[in-house]
Amino acid sequence: MAPKVKLVYFDGRGIAEPARLILHFAKVDFEDFRFTHEQWPELKPKTKTGKVPYLEFDGHTLVESYAIFRFLAREYGLAGKDKYEQALVDAIADIQKDFRTNVSVWLYTKMGYRPGNADELKKPHFYDSVEQYIPLLLNYLKESKSGFLAPSGLTWADFTVSEFLITILQEESSILDKYPEMKEYLKRVKSVPQLKEYYASRKE
């Protein structure tokens, strides 16, 4: 009997989207529970940690986005082919997480979620972060020789990295022009046959 699966997050891509991609890739029948920012104050006290996303899986509640990604990736064959590749995949995802943390200082200020001058923060937290982290990710892509970030092919790290690339491109469409291989890589991820229909139908 298939497990009962429910993913809870805001009605947007955000930090839950790699979990949605894993579940859609694996053709899992799951409840994609989405709510608005207006509904959040009512829902927040009912959550385990006061944060989303969280995942209900076969009677268990799992929290923290990267823990959820790792769990689902192991469950559905997207964690890496062996323990060494799984460690590699974890490392790549952690690099992406550091990248996102740096950029978020500027991005959240720009969106009004934190105080500060977004114009002053853009170079050190957006442009400089791109210059620092994209070459690191590109090295893994070149070393893998698979077209994806891990030698064995597609893993959950591709979903975390590609989703963040989409986010920074939405902020500045020319930001990856210096890195054509990364733009090709993003097209490759979005062309994975199991996901083409979902990518075409989802809202950005």
Residue pairs with C-beta under 8 A, 6 or more apart in sequence:
2 28
2 29
3 57
3 58
4 56
4 57
4 58
4 59
5 23
5 28
5 29
5 30
5 31
5 55
5 56
5 57
5 58
6 30
6 31
6 33
6 55
6 56
7 16
7 19
7 20
7 23
7 30
7 31
7 32
7 33
7 53
7 54
7 55
7 56
8 33
8 35
8 47
8 52
8 53
8 54
8 55
8 56
9 15
9 16
9 33
9 34
9 35
9 52
9 53
10 16
10 34
10 35
10 36
10 37
10 40
10 52
11 34
11 35
11 36
12 34
12 203
13 163
13 166
13 167
13 202
13 204
14 53
15 53
15 65
16 52
16 53
16 65
17 159
17 163
18 65
18 69
18 156
18 159
18 160
18 163
19 53
19 55
19 65
19 68
19 69
19 72
20 32
20 198
21 159
21 163
21 195
21 198
22 69
22 72
22 73
22 76
22 78
22 156
22 159
23 30
23 72
23 76
24 194
24 195
24 198
25 76
25 78
25 154
25 192
25 194
25 195
26 72
26 75
26 76
26 77
26 78
27 194
28 76
35 43
44 50
47 54
47 63
48 54
48 61
48 63
49 63
49 64
51 63
51 64
53 65
53 68
54 61
54 62
54 63
54 68
55 61
55 62
55 63
55 68
55 71
55 72
56 62
57 71
62 68
62 71
66 93
66 97
66 160
69 93
69 156
69 159
69 160
70 79
70 90
70 156
72 78
72 156
73 79
73 89
73 155
73 156
78 154
78 155
78 156
79 86
79 89
79 155
79 156
80 86
80 87
80 88
80 89
80 150
80 152
80 155
81 150
81 151
81 152
85 150
85 151
85 152
85 155
88 140
88 150
89 149
89 150
89 155
89 156
89 157
90 157
92 137
92 140
92 149
92 150
92 157
92 161
93 156
93 157
93 160
93 161
95 133
95 136
95 137
96 133
96 137
96 157
96 160
96 161
96 164
97 160
98 133
99 129
99 132
99 133
99 137
99 164
100 164
102 125
102 129
102 132
102 133
103 125
103 126
103 129
103 130
103 168
104 125
105 114
105 116
105 121
105 125
106 118
106 121
106 122
106 124
106 125
106 126
107 125
107 126
107 171
108 114
109 115
109 116
109 117
109 118
109 121
110 118
110 122
126 168
126 171
126 172
130 168
130 175
130 176
134 176
134 179
134 182
135 179
137 149
137 161
137 182
138 179
138 181
138 182
140 149
141 148
141 149
141 181
141 182
141 185
142 181
143 151
144 150
144 151
145 151
146 152
146 153
147 153
147 185
147 188
148 154
148 155
148 158
148 185
148 188
148 189
149 155
149 157
149 158
149 161
150 157
150 158
154 189
154 192
158 189
159 189
162 185
162 186
162 189
162 190
165 176
165 182
165 186
166 186
166 204
168 175
168 176
169 175
169 176
169 186
170 204
176 182
176 183
176 186
177 183
190 196
190 199
